[in-house]
Amino acid sequence: MTEAHAPSADACIACDQVVPQRDDLGLCPNCAATLDRDMMRGRDWERSWTAWHTPADQREALRAQVVARYGARYELIAPTAPWRRRPKPS
């Protein structure tokens, strides 16, 4: 950290941008919003701050809005690799 930054400024754990405010996960506001969208894409309603405050019957519509606006691919979360079956030794 340099002297130019405020003493409370620290780097976001996702984008390494030095910001004056991070959340409890160490994310800057932009990365926290990105993670929230990723949680909605994956229908992880309990971990998404926005979806958690949305009535259960409106969550799929919220997810559809996120996918329409930002796309279906994860932005911050690394997608899981497809599971491959190992060939049996002969």
N, C-alpha and C positions, 0 to 999 in steps of 0.2 A: 504494500500500500504506500502511496506517495503522499507527500505533504499537501498536494493539491486536493486530495479527497477529504471529505469530512471524516472525523474519527469513527463514526458509526457506519460508514460506507463499507460494503463488502461485496464480493463477487457472487453472482448468481451461480448455483451449482450446475445449471443446464447450459447457459450461454456464456458464462464467464464475464458478463458485463458488470462493471462496478456500479452498484445502485445504492441509494441511501436507505432503501427499505426492502426487506425480503420477508416472505411468509415463514411459517413454522417448518416448512420443508426446505427452506433455503432458496426458494425461487423468486425471481423478480416478478412484478405484476404481469408482464407479457407472457412469460413462461408459465405462470400459474394459470392464466386464461387458456393457454394452449393445452396444458394438462387437463383442465376442466373439460375442454372440448373432446379430448381423447377419451376421457372417462365416459362421456355421453355417447361417443361412437361405439364404445364397447359395452354399452348398457350397464355400466357399473354405477347405478343410481346412488348408492349409499356413499360413494367416494367423490362424486361430483357435487360441488358446492351449489351450482345452479340447479341441477336436477333434484337435489335433496330438498330444495325449497319449492319445487314444482309438484303439484298434485299428481298422484300416480297415473291417473287416466290421461294426463297431458304430456307425459314423458316421451312417448314415441313420436309425437308431433314435434317436440323440442329437438329430439335427435334428428328427425327429418330436416328441420331447419338448419341445423349445424352441418349436416351432410350436403345440403343444397348450397349453402354459402361457402363452406371451407373444403368440401370434398370428403370422400369416404376413407381416405388413407390417414393413418395416425401421423401426427405432426411431431410429437415429442417422444412418445413411447416407441421403442423399437419393436416391430412386429415379431411375433414368435415364429420360429422356423417350423416349416411343416414337418410333422413327425414321419419318419421313414422307417419302414420295417427292414431290419437287417436280413440279408440272405442267409439261409441256413447253410452251415458248413457241409460240404459233401463228402 
